[in-house]
Amino acid sequence: MATIKDVAKLANVSTATVSRVLNSNGYVNEKTKERVEKAIRELDYLPNDVARNLFKGRSKMIALFVPDIMNPFFPELARAVEDVTRDHGYTFILCNTDDDIHKEIAYLNALQQKSVDGIIIVSSTITTSSIQKIKVPVIALDRIVSSDLPSITVNNRDGAREAVRYLQAIGCKQIAHISGPEEVSNTALRMQGYLDEVKNEHWFKPSYIQQGEYNPDRAMEETKKLLTKHPEIDGIFVANDLMGVGVLKAAKALHIKVPDDLSVISFDGIALGEMITPSLTTMAQPIYDLGARAAEMLIKRIKNPNQKIINEEIEVELIVRESTRARS
Amino acid sequence: MATIKDVAKLANVSTATVSRVLNSNGYVNEKTKERVEKAIRELDYLPNDVARNLFKGRSKMIALFVPDIMNPFFPELARAVEDVTRDHGYTFILCNTDDDIHKEIAYLNALQQKSVDGIIIVSSTITTSSIQKIKVPVIALDRIVSSDLPSITVNNRDGAREAVRYLQAIGCKQIAHISGPEEVSNTALRMQGYLDEVKNEHWFKPSYIQQGEYNPDRAMEETKKLLTKHPEIDGIFVANDLMGVGVLKAAKALHIKVPDDLSVISFDGIALGEMITPSLTTMAQPIYDLGARAAEMLIKRIKNPNQKIINEEIEVELIVRESTRARS
């Protein structure tokens, strides 16, 4: 097997230069870089960490379970987990579970057999007993799985309260809520935050809450029914951005002007919210930070499985865009 | 280990009923289903395929390499690969490579050590020699890697020609092109398709082609420069939908009306193109079919490694939406 010295010799540079190219740190002249990369290809050189792992007969691997790869929130989260795990020399793999307990158990078993080093789980369905059988560290992300399992989440309830208070501050008088699916822990928290602010209002009706599935299509259907039945609604707090897209589509279909006649605020802060017209006002989760923190926590756990880890709650932040009217 | 009979006994149903619940096929009364699921949980029963694989000391696994998990095209593709591989009893994992040869080689080695059964690769950077060292079947998807490697792609060049001809048919007189990154094989094909239609036009200038990176931000910057320098441009063929989003943003920033003053057509057919306003006219790839065909091809290869496999080219389809003006 070719060594770093062989590469350096062929490229006519020092091993330190090869190392800088491999790790993309420090300055390397563009032409030198090309020469080094050519030598790496010609010799089929494997960088040290891979070679070391091959020699040890194993390669370090970390997995992230997400419930819906089609919701851009999760690829954005995955991006962060990948960056951090890679910085620590781990290979990162992504598993899409559809929040299906059978798929989750199949993944847990398959990955344990493949000697995965640790797993980060976003799940509403996994059971504590399934996780206890897994002999590698597990961290819960975005959704709390059980009190035993270290978790990273955001302040869902307070964030929801802030969203509703913002709608009130800009003058909305009848505020509805499109919630997430029942089985997801943050659905209840975001709904509670909404209720904290509106349950004592004289105008509040339970039918102002309609349930979606964290995807645009169902949210569009529910919003059409809601706004047809309750044309007085002038503000909607939507439990995630992807459903916010559906709410905007429903308003458009019903010829209701956003934000003039209806203000919409959602939750998540995915890049998509900025791309659409009107762009979505949202309670933004620091998605990248969330993923990065979970990865750091997991790696700490892998290095020292007995270390006590404290759950973390990260704050969301209001981002005002075009889907809410200006303060009156 | 609990068997299907133990589950049936505890739930007081037949094994056929347990099987129907596990496979979600055939009618099962809701209460019976709950009882079966409870028994599965209590006994920690693993469905047959998982148990069988555990017994054999291995679990079947297939991986998909994608260059950019943040481009919704790839999660949509992954969804299809996952569905088909799962139907055949494989666990599916997703690897994000950033089109980085070092990451790709690290993944190939790591997965080979973990006894992956087959790999589907979307790549512009992987070398034939890296793949030849891998002892498991590999299929190229979306981008051709080498003539040795079976591939599934779309008719990029003809699709691009159709896009440009559509712009001409609706009356566009000066048509520009925002291309993909140089190293991606479909970039050249889509650009050739554009050139096939316009290179002999009296108005054509090489500076009508600007290069993007298959992401919105860079495409927005390039389009701003393009439209500022060439205000006569009234149609743009954009090499992917995600860059189409950037082109629409650039037009908005420059107060150019789409589709009245500028018609935009892109390529891919991701769901996002329908969500934005104006929605994107596009040459839609049958994304789900592409992923599903690649998965079927790979599984065929795994079962019979010596079987000759013929490359497949699937056709794209014009979907007219709001970003192009009506035929005059």
Interface residues (C-beta under 8 A of the other chain):
Chain A: L22 R41 D44 L46 P47 D49 V50 N53 L54 G57 R58 S59 M61 A63 I69 M70 P72 P75 E76 A78 R79 E82 R86 T91 F92 I93 L94 C95 N96 H102 K103 I105 A106 Y107 N109 A110 Q113 K114 S115 T127 S129 S130 K133 P216 V245 K249 A271 L272 M275 I276 T277
Chain B: L22 R41 D44 L46 P47 D49 V50 N53 L54 G57 R58 S59 M61 A63 I69 M70 P72 P75 E76 A78 R79 E82 R86 T91 F92 I93 L94 C95 N96 I101 H102 K103 I105 A106 Y107 N109 A110 Q113 K114 S115 T127 S129 S130 K133 P216 V245 K249 A271 L272 M275 I276 T277
